Amino acid sequence: MTNVTKFCLGLAVLAGLGCGSEPAPLTEPHAAAMRDSLSATLEEFRAMGIASAWEAAGDFYSESPAFRFYENGELAYESAADVRAALADLGPGTQIATEYSDTDIEPLAPGLAQIRSRFESTLRTEDGSEFGYGGAVTMLWVHETGGWRILTGHSSAPVPRGG
């Protein structure tokens, strides 16, 4: 094979690599549809806590090996299975009522979006005791087979600042 032939083959390979399909662009109508879909999904997710439907709530977490969820700056859950185990420990009579505010749903690409929100939650146990907590949460959601799933997230409570 001559150097000219090798050069031409190299150019053909490089040209072929450049002709790969580009990901679909995120149009504004698609972004708006994603916001609507995720808003409805977030409401379904919230309803699971009120209904004590822990198994169903666990389905909102991605099985991806990339899954991680942090709380107050520390890794709390390394997998969806870890989250599901924690939810199962709550028991059938425990409820978590969460209100979201200042929620921002930011589509990043087709099938990928970030939700940022403040939240206030009240946990009620079977015996009627309750306590409240709140703060901010960010979650990266991916659209998988079966719907939107949380891939990674972080929740934190406000920390008093010295002054």
C-alpha positions, 0 to 999 in steps of 0.5 A: 500500500502506497503512502498516498493510498494510506493517506486517502484511507485515513481521510476517508476514516476521519470523514466517516467519523465526522458523519456520525449522527448528532444527538437530537437538539432540545427544542423549546417545545420539547423542553416545555413538554419535559417540564410538564412531564417532570412536574407531574412526576414530582407530584406523583413522587410526593403523593407516594409519601402521603400514601405510605406507598414506599415500594412505589416511591422506590421505583422513582430511583434509577438502577444505574450504577451511576446512582448517588444521593447525598444528604447534608454534604455526605453520601447517604445512598450509593444505590437505588436498593439502599434508598428502597431499604431505607423506605421499607424501614419507614413502615406501612403507617408512616407518612411523609408529606412534602411541599415543594416551593421555588421549584425550577425544572431545567431540561438539559438534553432530551431525557435529562433534566435537573430539578432544584427546589426548596422543600418542607416535609413532615414525617408522621409515624403510625403512633401519631408522632411527627416532626418536620424538616426542610431545606433544599434539594437538587436532583438529576432526572433521566428518562428511562424505560418506564418513565422519569427516574432520579439518577443523582441528588442532594438534599440539605438543611439550612445551617445557621451561620455565625456572625 
